[in-house]
Amino acid sequence: MLFDYLRKHFLTETEFARRAGWAPEQLAQAIGAGIMPGHSYVLTGEWRVTSFVADQVQPVDQQLHLAAHLDWAAGLDKLDIRTEDAARGHFMERYDAEKRSFAASDLGRAAVTVVPQILEGFDAAHRVATWHHFLNGVYGVCTRDGAPETIFRKQMGVVMVEALNGASVDPELLRQAVDFLDQAASDFAPHERAISSRQRCVTDIRAQLPTQ
């Protein structure tokens, strides 16, 4: 199941570069320049290939990149982004727009009414950390597509569910917060699910909510 999950959502470095229309050296340069996220998983070990002709043991050392980050790579090319400052500015423009959209939404206004300080954690230091985690491939693990908008929704979803859970709120509001997070959080690899934010803030909370 783990192999199937990785094969469905991730690409080897060589395959990612090919689909992006880049040479492998270009992908390495983009990662080194701080404009492209790095790998999210590393696959190491040995593969044993057996047939009626012969057995072969092949060492494996592959860096796996979120396939959905091909959209980010395409955006870099389209906008001719070549520096980290430009890439970070593009990321933050999209991230901040999603934050404003959430604050203006019915769910955002309801959450702020119950927890007035809910947006305070999304400050300058948080934005810097978010950018570095993006570059380090962290959001390739925990979000569905690694996009700036989805990253904000994943972060806000966790904060919102944790803040509303246990508070004296309408269960429907908590349900909406869980659904909001569910749309952004990845399914996580099988060996990660039991200790993931999805388990804690989606699966476990839904089990506590009254049935509709």
Protein Blocks (a to p, Z undefined) as FASTA:
>chain_A
ZZmmmmmmpccfklmmmmnopafklmmmmmmnopaccdfbdcedddddddfkbccddddd
dddddfklmmmmmmmmmnopabfklmmmmmmmmmmmmmmmmmmmmklmmmmmmmmmlmmm
mcfklmmmmmmmmmnommmmmmmnopaklmmmmmmmmmmmmmmgopacdfklmmmmmmmm
mmmpcgbifklmmmmmklmmmmmmmmmpccZZ
